[in-house]
């Protein structure tokens, strides 16, 4: 499919989703949708939950943490006992302790970082009953937190922000399951693998080659992998294998599914706060940053690979095809991977490690902005709202009055919570990267020397702390050192951000609404959009530019001109 036609169809599809899915999600969390009540009500009884009883932010956060802790332990136990559990026709043994811990944390935090090859490590039960279940539930948790922050901005003098269990269940039943079911059928129809039979042996008598092809129930997992911005593949090659991503249509739908909920949540935000222009202002900031990063990365990949050029091979027409699927070419592959790293998805249809230094830098720095363009399911919205609150505070200082956002005064407590949420990720990334580069166990991981090897380490912790899950594949992450440090990064990147966001929601919900006046700094204008973009870039640049300079920038300069 032509690249510009792909972009046109993508924009048209997202425009429809923004309006209708965004409105539908607002109705779901307002309690105006109940067609699955016959499933919803028994679920609450099973959980022992009163759906009419709301929670303070402390109880909401406590329920979220307790649920996540139990889910990690259950998934860890399933992986450790995999060898004796049913649903294992390939007879995979128990997953090693450190890898089981890393994987359990990874899927519960919506990171889906994989230090293993899915087809040679995980049983069907582990894939379906463990990993795929968390694909649904971890995504629903992210949306729930975003909705809580919206409620905090909307409610007046309220001591509650919702009920965690209700938000969790409604997100799964009314949003994720129906959409994933429809698109799973499409992936299956296009040729994605879906079977409970074991691996199949194929013998090519003409060439004397024997091959064992792993199979499994994977089409059913492909849609939620993308829709929930999860990204973990059933195969090690992820979206580059035709068993998961068989056609150009499924490649396009993968990109579409990744974006529809993060984009549509900006409409949900505008509708719930009673001013759709507020949502449009945030969407504009997301779109501008996304467009710049996509444009630079696509141009960089169109220039070809310097090593191939040194061999005297022209790449003018094909661009950098090293590590890319011939079915998709450099432009479609770059679109897929930029979308995946600008959200918290991490799925790939080409090898990040084989991108040009500048192309790889755009994948890396897209995550360093906090994954807000448009970010992950739920996490993108609540993170950009954190940046918006910081921008409002700065705007208030400029005009010399107490800053307000949607009628709520932004005072010292709110700014401290927003700053904490914004700085957790960069602190985590830089500290863990420093530890890995300082210790022999960390330096043993990269397969490349010099700045590219440093980029592999920096990318790994940036990906994990942003709950993304993609990797510069040159890093050997399946060691005790990287499994443990990676789990720390994923836990911090998820929960040490979510807790201050929920606290911020609770503080805002308890406030009164201040009527707008002539001196109120408007937050639904292009000026505010520009201020939000500036805050995002400044925070990202101040924290990460020195590290990026040591990696992809130095690597590009070694190869000659910058562009």
ABEGO torsion letter per residue (X at the ends): XBAAAAAAAAAAAAAAAAAAAAAAAAAAAAGABAAAAAAAAAAAAAAGBBAABBBBAAAAAAAAAAAAAAAAAAAAAAAAAAAABBGBAAGBBBBBAAAAAAAAAAAAAGAGBBABBAAAABBAAAAAAAAAAAAAAAAAAAAAAAAAAAAAAABBGBABAEBAAAAAAAAAAAAAAAAAAAAAAAAAAAGBBBBABBBBBBBBAAAGBBBBBBBEBAAAAAAAAAAAGAGBBABAAEAABAAABABAAAAAAAAAAAAAAAAAAAAAAAAAAGBAAAAAAAAAAAAAAAAAAAAAAAAAAAAEBAAAAAAGBBAAAAEBABGBBAAAEAAAAAAAAAAAAABAAGBBABBAAABBAAAAAAAAAAAAAGGAOAEBBGAAAAAAAAAAAAAAAAAAAAAGBBBBBGGBBBBAAAAAAAAAAAAAAAAAAAAAAAAAAABAAAAAABABBEAAAAAAAAAAAAAAAAGAGBBBAABBABBAAAAAAAAAAAAAAAAAAAAAAAAAAAAAAABBBBBBBAABBBAABAAAAAAAAAAAAAAAAAAAAAAAAABAAAAAAAAEBAX
